[in-house]
Amino acid sequence: MDSDRLRSAPAIDTARLSLRGHRLADFADSAAMWADPEVTRFISGRPLSREEAWARVLRYVGHWSLMGFGHWVIREAGGWFVGEVGFADGQRDIEPGLGGAPEIGWALTPGAQGRGYGAEAVAAVLAWGERRFGGARTVCLIDPDNTASIRLAERNGYRRVAQAIHQDQPTLLFERLSQNVVARFDLRAATRAIDRRRQMERKHCKQMQPLQRQPGTSIFVIGDEDAEGAAARADRDDDKAVRAQRRRCRIGRAQSRVGWQPMSLIDD
């Protein structure tokens, strides 16, 4: 609801950094950063004029007012200007489209690069975004030659999903799924695998009486247990596997496991 939407950037503090919304006093530092060709090399491809930097700051402020999310100024605890980071909805004309997903972006002054400030700021903003967006997908666009930003995105859970053209320039599209979404995908995959195994085992039990399944495998051998008992034991094993998978999902969320990886619960 609009009444619940943030109208300005909330303050975020990390071990070394302070993230705040843009104020008039920040403009000089922001304009100096965007005028540096080393900063803009992989973003706009050219330094921004003071007029363009001013329009950018106004866009930051307006974005919070209209969308309830946006960018922050990053400063070191002592007040030194580090850069900017945040989310945006740029209504980009790009294929494949972004599907309305919030797009994260960051820029650091040359003096702040290589100190881990980018990783610290991006992680803090993503933690805020998990709460703000309710676990929704987020994306980012990165120049193919910007290896530092690619590494930073991948360390924070983004994975490359497409190569696109934006404003006649190649760009890479990355996406990140909430760890809650990842856990649900894992549990669903595990449940489907268990259902397939259960059907297979019941079919074997019916056709191959009095064979039984070896514990912990999908192999049936001759034994004394009848088909009904073998199927019941298989169900008990499957229930244990589901509980174990749920524990792994909880651990994965706690450890911020990156990306979704399909898993097999069936012995090959």
Buried (B, 14 or more C-beta within 10 A) or exposed (E): EEEEEBEBBEEBEBEBBBBBBBEEEBBEBBBBBBBBEEBBBBBBEEBBEEEBBBEBBEBBBEBBEEBBBBBBBBBBEEEEBBBBBBBBBEEBEBEEEBEEBBBBBBBBBEEBBEEEBBBBBBBBBBEBBBEBBEBBBBBBBBBEEBEEBBEBBBEBBBEBEEEBEBEEEEBBBBBBBBBEBBBBBBBEBBBEBBEEBBEEBBEBBEEEEBBBBEEEEBEBEEEEBBBEBBBEBBBEBBEEBBEEBBEBBEEBBEEEBBEBEEEEBEEE
